[in-house]
C-alpha cells in the first residue's frame, strides 16, 4: 500500500456550495467530478491510503425514505475521507414527534453537521434546506425531481467502459445510443440522467408504457436545457435496436396511483428487459440499473446478473464518485 494519498480533484472550476441537481453543472464541472472519482477509485478499493480530506468535518446523512446503496455509499465515502459521519433515519428521529424539516436541520447543524446529505419524498425539499443551512447540502434524491450523484456515477460507469481515453468534460458519448427503460414518470434517476447523458453527447431514448411517459414527449420536443433532444417511444424493440447501453428502472409502486398499469404481469410481459429482447441491442450492450431491482419484473434475473450487467460496478463506482463530490463541495465551502 502506498503512503502518498491520491491527488484530490481541483476546485478551480467548481462554483457550487451545494449539489442539488446536475442541471446546474457545466460540462467542465461534470468532468471535475469524473476525474476526481477516477483519482478516488484506488482509495475506495483500498489500494491507496485514505487522504483525510474531510478530517474533523461533520457529515450527516438524513434520510426520510428507505435507502441502502445511496446512504451506505455516502457514509463509506465520508469515512474514507476522514469525516465524522452521523446517520439519522427520520423514522427514528424527532420527526415522528412532529419536528419540521427545518427544525431537524437546525438541530443537526448545531450538533456539528457541515455537510448534510439528505433524501426526502417531497420534490424540492433539499432546496428549502440549502437556503437555511450554513454548510453544504447534497441531494440524495427528492421525490420525482432528481438524484444527481446517481446520474454522475452512471455517467462515470459509462465513461470508464465506453470511452476511457476521452476527456470526461467532452461529448464522449457522441454516437452512442443509451436507452432509459421503464417507470420514467416516477424516476428521479431518469430526470437527472437525461441531463448528464445528453450533456455527454449520447443519443438517448426513453421507453415505457404511455402511462409512464406523461410529460416526457413535451420535454423531448423542447430538448434538455432547451437544446439537447432525446427520443420518447412506447416501442421497446425500436428503442433497443442497436443500443450501446440500457438502463432499466424500478417500477415505483409506492408512488403509483391506480390505473397506470393493467397489471404487473402485463408490464413484465411487454417491457421487462429479457435476454431475448436485449439481443436487439449491439453485441455486448451494457446493462445498468440504479437499484433496488425487482428481478422478474423490470429485468430478468439472467440479465441482472449476466455478463453485460454493470449493476455491481455501479455500486462500487458510487463510493468513488461521492468521494469526489464531497471533496469538491468541501473545498468550495471552505474557500468562501
Protein Blocks (a to p, Z undefined) as FASTA:
>chain_A
ZZbdcddddfklccbfbdfbfklpcfklmmmmmmmmmmmmmmmnopaccehlmgoiacdd
ddfbdcfklmmmmmmmmmmnopacddddfklmmklnopafklmmmmmmmnopabdcdddf
bghklmmmmmmpmbdcddebeajlbcfklmmmmmmmmmmmmmmmbcfkbcfkgoiacdde
hjfklmmklmmmmmmmmmnopacdddddfklmgojlmmmmnoghhlaccdddfblklmmn
opabdcdddddfklpcehkambfklmmmmmpccfklmmmmcehiacddebjadehilpcf
klmmmmkbcklmmmmmmmmmmmmmmmmmmmmmmmZZ
